[in-house]
Amino acid sequence: MSDANGARVIFEKLAEDVRVPERATEQSAGYDIRAHLTCGPVRVHRGATRETLSVTATSTGKGAPSIALEPGDRALVPTGFRARLPDGYEAQIRMRSSLAWKRGLTVPNAPGTVDADYPDEWFVLVLNSAPHAIRIEHGERIAQVVLHRYRVARWEEGPVAISTDRAGGLGSTGKR
């Protein structure tokens, strides 16, 4: 996959049925990524007990492997691929608004960052914020990734003067 500037993302399938992330329209910023539930257990962090489970996907009546997340469960959903980003890029993993709105499935660390030198399979951290169980099916569009170019800056120690009236922390722009 490459952009108008010729930047290329090297994509490696970890299973035969994995699909390359794709944009839904020409103007879409994000590339949809899909859950891949056929290559092993899914790690699930369950509730206040801090219990980490390895949940194996099971077939539903439709025949597609799926996992069920109880309210409050967090899971690392595998994508079935790894990728190498160009230097100076990061991948921001974001929720799909339809999943959050319609089903209550969110990406709690959104945007999550995948660094250019991360060598392993990509996972999507999801949270079931709904009051009922949610089923995630194999091949379902689970999140989107937006590629972001960044610059590296050097941090230097020194005094920082207050240059505006925005001191005060959270909500400091709401002063009247």
N, C-alpha and C positions, 0 to 999 in steps of 0.2 A: 504494500500500500504506500503511496507517495502523495505529497501535496503539491500545490502550484509552484512552490519554491524548490521542488525536487527532493524534499526530505523523504526518507524511506523508513518504514517500520518493517523490520524483519520478523515474520510471523511463523511459528513452528507449531504444527498440530501435534498433540500428544495422543490423539485417537483419530481414527479415520473419519468419523462423522462430525468432527468439529468444523464450524463455519468461521470464516474470516469476519471480524467485526465489520459492520457495514452501516452506512448512514441511510436513514429512511428517505430523505429527500436531498436535493442538491444544496439546499440552504441549511441543512441540519449541521450543527456544530459537533454533536456527539455521534459516536459509532456505537450501535447496540451490541452488547455482548450477552452471551447466552449461558445458562446453567448447563454444566456437563456432569451428569449424575451416573455414568456407567462404569467408571474406573476405580471405584472403591468407596469407602465410607466418607461421610461428610461430618466434620467436627461441629458440634452444637454445644453452646454454653447455655445451660438451663437455669434460669431464675436465681433467686436469692441463695440457693444452696451451692452456687458456684460449681455445679456439676458439669463436667465436660464429657459429652457423649460422642461416640462414633456411630452415626446413624447410616445404615445402609439403605439405599434407595430401593423402593419396592414398586412393582407394577400396579397400576390402577386398572380399572375396567377398560380403559383406552389402550392399555398395553405399554404406555410410556412410564419409565421409571420416575419416581417422585419421592420427595420427603415432606413430612408434615412438621411444621414449627408451631409449638404451643405459644400462647401469649407470653411475651417477654423473652422468648428464646432469641439468641443470636447465633448465627451460623456462618461458617466460612464456605461459601458456595464455590466449588471448582468451576473453571471455565474450559479446561481441556486444552489450553495453549499456553505458550510462553512467547515473549516478544522482546526484541532488542530495539530500543528507541534511538533516534539519532542524538548525538551529543547536543546538549543545550535544550533538550526537551524533557518534560515529565508527562505522565499520563494521569489525568484526574478522573477517578472513578466516582460517578455521581448516580443518584437514584433516577429512575424513570418516574416522572411525575404521575403517570397513570397508575403505577403500582402503589405509590404512596397514597394517592387519593382514593382509588377504588378498593384497595385491599389492605392498606395499613402496613405495607412492607417497605421499610426504609433502609437507607445506608447510613448508619449512625455516625460515621466518621467522614461524611461527605464534605468536600471532596477528599477522598483518600488518594494518596500519591503513590504512583509506581515510578521509581527512579529509572533512569536510562540504563544503569548497570545492574538492575535486578535480574538474576539469571533463571529463576524458577517459574513454575506455573503461577498464573494470575488467579487470585481468589477475590470474591466480592463478599465483604462483611455485610450481612443483612440482619435486621431486627424486626421481629413481628411485634408491632405496636398496636395491633388490633386486639379486641377483647375475645377473639376466637382463634382456633387453629387455622393456619394458612398452609396450603399445599404448593410446593414449587415443583414444576415438572421439568424433566430433561428437555433441553432445547429451548426452553422459555427465555425470552429476552428479560434478563434479570437486572441490568444496569446499563449505563452508557459510559463511554470513555471519551474525554475531550483532551486532545493533545495540546499542550501549552509550552510555548518557548519561554525560557527564562534566562536571566543573566546572573553570573556569579559576582558577588561583591565582597570586598575585604572588610572585615569588622575591625575597627580601631577603638581603643579606649580613649575617652575624652569627655569633657563636660558637655551636657546637653541643656541648653537654655530653653525656657518656656517661651515660645514665640507667638502664641495665640491665647485666647481665653478658654481653650478647650481642656484645661487641666481638670482632673477630678475623676477620671475613669469612666466606667460604664454609664451611658446616658448623658455624657458631658455635652453632646450636641443639642440636647433638649432643653437647655436653660432658656428662660424667657426674661 
